[in-house]
Amino acid sequence: MNHAKKMIPALLALVLTLSVAPAFAASNPGVVNINTASGEELALLPRIGPAVAARILQFREDNGKFQATEELMLVRGIGERTFEQMESFVTVEGETTLTEKVRVSSLRGAESSGDTR
């Protein structure tokens, strides 16, 4: 019986960790550094597939590093609407920390729930 009592705090900690982690991940999924990201990393961005990711890489090769994230709109296939959906997930500094594809449907759900990230 003593053994079970000793396990309760550990189990509670595990339950709290598992219940908080998804909420944190949803509110802070990460970013992609558009100056250093690979094609695969760029394709994690919402509405970006392999073809547009390749155009971003080509644009970067032809023109050098992006000075501002808004310059993505100079890449064919990225308009204002697409940029607005990816804006909070891109950066021109630091490390790429986004690890999963951001889906447009999950963005719509956040907008309709009042989460304006």
Residue pairs with C-beta under 8 A, 6 or more apart in sequence:
26 106
27 115
27 117
29 89
29 98
29 100
29 102
30 89
30 96
30 97
30 98
30 99
31 89
31 90
31 91
31 94
31 96
31 97
31 98
32 41
32 42
32 44
32 45
32 89
32 90
32 91
32 96
32 98
33 90
33 91
33 92
33 93
33 94
33 95
33 96
34 42
34 56
34 60
34 66
34 69
34 72
34 90
34 91
34 92
35 60
35 65
35 66
35 92
35 93
36 95
36 96
37 96
39 50
39 53
39 54
39 56
39 57
40 53
41 96
41 98
42 48
42 52
42 53
42 56
42 57
43 49
43 50
43 53
43 101
44 98
44 99
44 100
44 101
44 102
45 86
45 89
45 90
45 98
45 102
46 82
46 85
46 86
46 89
46 102
46 103
46 104
46 107
47 82
47 85
47 86
47 104
48 56
48 78
48 82
48 86
51 77
52 75
52 77
52 78
55 75
55 76
55 77
56 72
56 75
56 78
59 74
59 75
60 66
65 92
66 72
66 92
67 92
68 92
69 83
69 87
69 90
69 91
69 92
70 83
72 78
72 83
72 86
72 90
73 79
73 80
73 83
85 104
85 107
86 102
88 117
89 98
89 102
110 116
110 117
